Amino acid sequence: MKRKTIGIAAVLVSLGAVAGLGGCATTSEIEALRKEVHLANIEARRAREEALAASQLAGKARAAAEEARAMVEANDARIDQLAK
């Protein structure tokens, strides 16, 4: 979903740039806009990769927390059993 949104945003920026030019832009201005869009796409790709890595890390942390919680519960049960 995020990837599609970022792609759509890049296309809209490109279309807005072309529409805004209205035939009065020089080749260098068009090239500068293309470069800007290209750099924005690179930045969006990096952000998407960082978000994916963060999501994976969060999943690992969640699994570790669940494992720790299960260990604590098992230890509590053993302690309760020994106390009887």
LINKA-V328630 format. One record per residue. N is the residue number from 1. RES is the residue in three letters. PSI is psi in whole degrees, -180 to 180 (NA if undefined). Layout:
BEGIN
N&RES&PSI / N&RES&PSI
END
This chain:
BEGIN
1&MET&-47 / 2&LYS&-40 / 3&ARG&-43 / 4&LYS&-41 / 5&THR&-43 / 6&ILE&-42 / 7&GLY&-43 / 8&ILE&-41 / 9&ALA&-41 / 10&ALA&-41 / 11&VAL&-42 / 12&LEU&-39 / 13&VAL&-44 / 14&SER&-47 / 15&LEU&-40 / 16&GLY&-39 / 17&ALA&-45 / 18&VAL&-44 / 19&ALA&-38 / 20&GLY&-25 / 21&LEU&-39 / 22&GLY&30 / 23&GLY&7 / 24&CYS&9 / 25&ALA&148 / 26&THR&166 / 27&THR&-39 / 28&SER&-35 / 29&GLU&-41 / 30&ILE&-43 / 31&GLU&-39 / 32&ALA&-41 / 33&LEU&-42 / 34&ARG&-42 / 35&LYS&-41 / 36&GLU&-43 / 37&VAL&-42 / 38&HIS&-45 / 39&LEU&-37 / 40&ALA&-38 / 41&ASN&-40 / 42&ILE&-45 / 43&GLU&-41 / 44&ALA&-40 / 45&ARG&-43 / 46&ARG&-43 / 47&ALA&-40 / 48&ARG&-42 / 49&GLU&-41 / 50&GLU&-40 / 51&ALA&-40 / 52&LEU&-44 / 53&ALA&-42 / 54&ALA&-39 / 55&SER&-42 / 56&GLN&-41 / 57&LEU&-41 / 58&ALA&-38 / 59&GLY&-42 / 60&LYS&-41 / 61&ALA&-40 / 62&ARG&-44 / 63&ALA&-41 / 64&ALA&-40 / 65&ALA&-40 / 66&GLU&-40 / 67&GLU&-43 / 68&ALA&-41 / 69&ARG&-42 / 70&ALA&-39 / 71&MET&-42 / 72&VAL&-45 / 73&GLU&-41 / 74&ALA&-42 / 75&ASN&-41 / 76&ASP&-41 / 77&ALA&-40 / 78&ARG&-43 / 79&ILE&-44 / 80&ASP&-40 / 81&GLN&-40 / 82&LEU&-32 / 83&ALA&-18 / 84&LYS&NA
END
